[in-house]
Amino acid sequence: MNKSFTLGIKLFVITSIAGLLLAFTNSLTEPIIIARQQQQLKDSLGVILENAENFEELDSKDSSPDIIGAYKGTDGSKTVGYVFEIDEPGGYGGNIHFLIGFDDQMKLTGFKSISHSESAGFGAKMDDPEFNEGLVGTDATKEVSASKDGSGENEILAISGATYSTSTIVNGINSAREFAEGLEK
């Protein structure tokens, strides 16, 4: 019994020290990680809405729960568009986290996936430049949909063989579109 108690105390001390070291390391690295994530987001916003000089974060708490960030892009005092950070459920492999941009005429300006677990060769084609190029300029004044050729005024090019991924992205675009319609221009 005494041997087991001593062994238990030693194990407790070792795990306590390890836990304290991990907590200390986390407290040192967390601000650096947050700063890098914020810089990556800022860089991505500029890629999605290229003609914006500055971005102002908007209050999106009363929007769709899928919108986790909303940003107004400005050039001087003029609003040039909006970028939305979306975490939309419904993808084949789970949620699809992405950025989508609209210019001041409600035309899509770009798409950038942040994270997803979609199938390689199918849903993961959203990361291909061709997908982004296929939706730039799409009119989002009305509900956006997807088709095989993306030739309609309010249509994006569907990802072949990835119906769930395409539908999830379209749902996210339409959530952002509805929120953007309510914003002051």
N, C-alpha and C positions, 0 to 999 in steps of 0.2 A: 504494500500500500504506500509506504514512504517513498519507494523508488518511482512509482507511478506519479505521485504528487510532484516530486522533483522534476521529472521529465515533463509534466504538464506545465510547470512554472517556466522551465527553459523554453519550451515551445511558445508559450504566451509572450515571453520577452522578445524572442526572435521575430515573431509575427508582428508585434507592436512596433518594433524598430523598423521593420520593412514597411509597415503601413505609414509610419511617420515620414520615412524617406520618400515614399511615393507621393504623399500629400505635399511635402515640401517641393518636390520636383514639379508637381502639377501647378503649384502656386507660382513658380518661376516661369513656366512655359505657357500658361494659359493666356496672359496678356499678349504674348508674341503671336500665338496662334490666332487669337481674335483679330489682331491688327493685320495679319496676312490675309485672313478671310475677308475683312473689310476692303483691303486693297484689291483683292481678286474680284470682288463684287463691283467695285468702282470701275476697274478696268473693263469688266464684262459689260457694264451699263454703257460705256463709251463705244463698245463694239456694236451693240444692239441699236443705239441711237447716235450715230456718228456726228450729226451736226449739233449736238448739245455740248455746251461748254461746261455747264454745271448741272448737278442733280440734287433735287430736294426730296427728302423722304416724306411721303404723304401718310396720313392716318388711314390705314386700311382695316382697322379692327371691326368696322361695321359692314365689311364687304363679305363676299363668299369666303367660307373657311379655307378654301383652296388657295386664296391669294395671301401669301405670307409677307409680301413687300410690294409697295407701290412707290414709284419715283417719277417726279416731273422733271423733264429735261428742258433746260432753258439756254438761250443764246442771248446774253444780256438780260433784258427784261421780257423778252418774247418767249412764250412757251412753244417749243418745237415738237413736243411729243411726250409720251409716257412709256416707261418700262415697268413690267410687272414680274415679280418673282412668284412662280406658281408651284405648288406641290399637289399635283392632281392624282387621286387614287384611280385605279381601274386599268393600269397597264398589265400586260401579260405577266410580268415579273414583280408587280407591286406598283407603288407610287412612282410617278415621273416628276422630277424636280427640274424646272426649266425657267428661263427668262424669255419673255416675248415683248416686242416693242411695237408701238403705234406712233405714226407721225401726227401732226396737227390736223391732217385730213382723214384720219382714221384708216390709214393704209399700213399694213404690216411692214416693219422695218428690219426685223431679224428675229432669229430664234437661236437659243443656245441651251443645250441640255447641261444641267449641273450634275445630276446623278440619276441613275436608273438601273434596273436589273433586267432589262429586256434581252431577248435572245440575240446572240451574235448572228449576223447575217440577215436578220429580219428586223425586229424592233430597234436594234442598235443602229440601223441605217439612219436614224434621226441625227446621228452625229456626223453624217456625211455632208460635205458642203452643198451637194446637189439638193438636199432636202431644204436647207436654209434658203438657197437661191430660188427654189420653187415656190416659196411662200412670200418672199419679199415683193411688195407692191400689191398684195391681195387686198381688195377693198373689204374693210371690216365695219362699214356703216350698217350692215345687216348681218344676220347670223352667218358665221363662217361654217363651211362644210368641206368635205374632202371627196375627191374623185380620182379615178385612175389617171386622167390626164391633167387635172387641175386647171382646165381651161376656162371655167366659169369665173365671173367677176368676183364672186365671194367664195371661191374654192381654192383649197391648197391641194398639192399633189399628195395623194395617199401613199403610204409606204407599202409597197407590194408584199403581201404575205404577213402583214402586221396590223390587222384590223383593230385589235385592242389598243395598241400603241397609238395608232392614228386617231382613234376615237377619243382617247384620253387627252391627247394634245389639242384636238379640236374643242373638247369640253373646256379645257383650261383657257384657250384663246377666247372662247365665248364668255367665260366668267370675267376675264379681264376686260373684254369689250364692253360688257354691261356696266362694269364699274367705271370705265373711262368715259362712258356716255354721260354719267352723272357729275363729272368733274368740270370745273370752270376752265374755259380755254384761255 
